[in-house]
Amino acid sequence: MTPTSYPLIRVDLDHRGDWEVELPDEVAPVRCHSLDEARRVAFRHAAHSQRCELVICDAYHRVAHRELVGPAA
Protein backbone atom coordinates (compact mmCIF):
# COMPACT_ATOMS: atom_id res chain seq x y z
CA MET A 1 0.00 0.00 0.00
CA THR A 2 1.41 3.42 -0.93
CA PRO A 3 1.12 6.34 1.48
CA THR A 4 -1.56 8.92 0.75
CA SER A 5 -0.29 12.35 -0.19
CA TYR A 6 -2.01 15.33 1.38
CA PRO A 7 -1.78 19.03 0.49
CA LEU A 8 0.92 20.72 2.55
CA ILE A 9 0.70 23.76 4.82
CA ARG A 10 4.20 24.83 5.84
CA VAL A 11 5.23 27.40 8.45
CA ASP A 12 8.83 28.58 8.21
CA LEU A 13 11.01 31.60 8.98
CA ASP A 14 11.95 33.77 5.99
CA HIS A 15 15.21 35.65 5.42
CA ARG A 16 13.70 38.88 6.82
CA GLY A 17 12.84 37.34 10.19
CA ASP A 18 9.10 37.06 9.52
CA TRP A 19 7.20 33.80 9.57
CA GLU A 20 5.64 32.58 6.34
CA VAL A 21 2.67 30.26 5.96
CA GLU A 22 2.68 28.46 2.63
CA LEU A 23 -0.87 27.39 1.81
CA PRO A 24 -1.71 24.82 -0.88
CA ASP A 25 -4.26 27.02 -2.66
CA GLU A 26 -2.31 30.30 -2.55
CA VAL A 27 0.50 31.43 -4.85
CA ALA A 28 2.24 33.73 -2.36
CA PRO A 29 2.85 32.79 1.27
CA VAL A 30 1.06 34.63 4.08
CA ARG A 31 3.59 36.71 6.05
CA CYS A 32 3.22 36.87 9.84
CA HIS A 33 5.18 38.79 12.46
CA SER A 34 5.27 36.00 15.04
CA LEU A 35 5.28 32.23 15.15
CA ASP A 36 2.07 32.26 17.20
CA GLU A 37 0.32 34.31 14.52
CA ALA A 38 1.62 31.96 11.80
CA ARG A 39 0.40 28.90 13.71
CA ARG A 40 -3.07 30.45 14.10
CA VAL A 41 -3.24 31.20 10.36
CA ALA A 42 -2.14 27.66 9.49
CA PHE A 43 -4.57 25.91 11.85
CA ARG A 44 -7.47 28.20 10.86
CA HIS A 45 -6.88 27.41 7.18
CA ALA A 46 -6.59 23.68 7.90
CA ALA A 47 -9.85 23.70 9.87
CA HIS A 48 -11.75 25.07 6.87
CA SER A 49 -10.20 22.99 4.10
CA GLN A 50 -9.64 19.41 3.15
CA ARG A 51 -7.41 17.16 5.23
CA CYS A 52 -3.81 18.32 4.89
CA GLU A 53 -0.36 17.91 6.36
CA LEU A 54 0.82 20.74 8.61
CA VAL A 55 4.58 21.19 8.98
CA ILE A 56 5.97 23.82 11.35
CA CYS A 57 9.69 24.52 11.23
CA ASP A 58 11.82 26.18 13.88
CA ALA A 59 14.08 29.20 13.37
CA TYR A 60 16.79 26.86 11.98
CA HIS A 61 14.36 25.42 9.38
CA ARG A 62 14.18 22.04 11.14
CA VAL A 63 10.80 20.31 11.35
CA ALA A 64 9.53 21.01 14.87
CA HIS A 65 5.96 19.77 14.42
CA ARG A 66 4.17 17.65 11.81
CA GLU A 67 0.59 16.39 11.82
CA LEU A 68 -2.44 15.68 9.67
CA VAL A 69 -5.15 18.26 10.30
CA GLY A 70 -8.55 19.16 8.96
CA PRO A 71 -11.74 17.18 8.46
CA ALA A 72 -11.37 13.40 8.30
CA ALA A 73 -11.68 11.99 4.82
LINSUL-V906920 format. One record per residue. RES is the residue in one small letter. SS is DSSP state (helix for helix, strand for strand, loop for the rest). OMEGA is omega in degrees with one decimal (NA if undefined). Layout:
RES;SS;OMEGA
RES;SS;OMEGA
//
This chain:
m;loop;178.8
t;loop;179.0
p;loop;178.7
t;loop;179.1
s;loop;179.2
y;loop;172.9
p;strand;-174.1
l;strand;167.9
i;strand;-176.2
r;strand;175.9
v;strand;-177.4
d;strand;179.1
l;strand;177.6
d;loop;-175.5
h;loop;178.4
r;loop;-177.9
g;loop;174.8
d;loop;176.7
w;strand;179.5
e;strand;175.0
v;strand;177.2
e;strand;-177.8
l;loop;-175.4
p;loop;-176.5
d;loop;179.1
e;loop;179.4
v;loop;-178.6
a;loop;177.7
p;loop;175.3
v;strand;-178.9
r;strand;-179.9
c;strand;-177.5
h;loop;179.9
s;loop;177.0
l;helix;178.3
d;helix;178.0
e;helix;179.9
a;helix;177.7
r;helix;178.7
r;helix;178.5
v;helix;-177.7
a;helix;-178.8
f;helix;178.1
r;helix;178.3
h;helix;-178.9
a;helix;-178.8
a;helix;-176.3
h;loop;-179.8
s;loop;177.7
q;loop;178.2
r;loop;-177.9
c;strand;176.8
e;strand;178.1
l;strand;178.2
v;strand;177.6
i;strand;-179.8
c;strand;176.5
d;loop;-176.6
a;loop;178.2
y;loop;177.5
h;loop;174.8
r;loop;178.6
v;strand;179.8
a;strand;-177.4
h;strand;176.7
r;strand;177.0
e;strand;171.6
l;strand;-178.3
v;strand;178.5
g;loop;-179.0
p;loop;176.8
a;loop;-179.2
a;loop;NA
//
